[in-house]
Amino acid sequence: MIRQETKPASQRGLWPSIVLAFVLWIIIFVFRPLNFWILLTFSTSLLAAIAFAIGRPLIPSREFTAKNLLLGILLAALLYAIFYVGNQFLVLVSRLFPALLPDPAGNIASVYANLGGLSPGLVAFLLFFPIGFGEEIFWRGFVQRRFRERWSARSAFVLTALLYTAIHFPTGNPVLILAALTCGLFWGGFYWATGSLVPVLVSHMLWDPFIFVILPIK
């Protein structure tokens, strides 16, 4: 009898959910049928729900420690510092090579131009939860973890970072795409090195409201 290989339960629905994520981001940034924050809140909540439904357990209870929470705060601060330095570098490049990056200020400003009539406090809250939470649960807690079960940890890290960057292509904003690549490498790299999700989850949830609302880098 020929034994037919079946796909592990943990792998089922992985690629369809990734395709769904790309479709949702195209709707959010290209078609924009509703308020930006309503769409983003719905989309990240849906992806997180899918991750929990077909990828559980996503976060082992042993990861919820004071050490991991503090590490998450430190990672958020470190990533903010990286973006601050990166912004200064972009400004310098635009001055030295105007043709290479003709409108960095405009690109950066457009990143922060999506309040959509909502109060900054509400936007900051949504960025904390469910947006920051949902993105990290889906991309690192579900996608990168499942890739790691199928391939090497390094391959899972690289592929997830590339997909996380590519999903931001519909924004048409080179600064935002570069930011997505940086974040994908930062959070994915830490998750690759440690296998611990809570620190990157806390980092993402804190970094989002700080970089976009509380202390935006302009």
Residue, then its C-alpha position, 0 to 999 in steps of 0.5 A: m500500500i502506498r502511504q499518502e502524506t497528509k499536511p500537518a494540521s498546523q499547516r492547514g490554512l496557512w497560505p490561504s490566510i496569508v493570501l487573505a492578509f494581502v487581499l485585506w491590505i489591498i482593500i485597506f490601502v488601495f480601494r479604501p471603501l471605509n474609514f482606514w482605522i475601521l478597516l485596519t482594526f477589522s482586518t488585524s482582528l480577523l487575522a488574529a482570530i484565524a491564527f488562534a483558531i487554526g494555530r493554537p496554542l500560540i503563546p505558552s503560558r510560561e512566557f508571561t513573565a515580568k522579565n519578558l514584559l520588561l524585555g518587550i518594553l526595552l525592545a520597543a524603546l530600542l526600535y524607536a531609537i533605530f527609527y529616530v537614527g534612520n530618519q536622520f539618515l534619510v534626511l541626510v541622504s535626501r540632501l546629498f542625493p535629492a534624486l534618490l529620495p526626492d520627498p522624504a518629508g512628504n513620504i513621512a508625513s503621509v504615514y501619519a496622515n491617516l487619523g481619519g477623523l478619529s481622536p489621537g487617543l482612540v487611534a493610539f488605543l487601536l494601535f495598541f490593541p487590536i492592531g499591534f497585537g493582531e499583527e504580531i500574533f499573525w505574522r510572528g506567532f502564526v506565520q513565522r512559527r508555522f514556517r519554522e515547523r516546516w523549514s529551518a528557523r532561518s528560512a522561516f525568519v527570512l520568508t516571513a520578513l519578506l512577506y511582511t514587507a511585501i504586504h505593505f507594497p500597496t501603500g505605495n509609500p517607500v518610507l512605510i515599506l522600508a519601515a515594514l522591512t525594518c520591523g519585520l527584520f527586528w521582531g522576526g529576528f528576535y523571535w528567531a533568536t529566542g523563540s519567545l513571542v511575548p517580548v516582540l508582542v509587547s514591543h509591537m503593541l507599545w511601539d505602534p502608538f508611540i511612533f504613530v501618535i504619541l511621539p511621531i518622528k517627523 
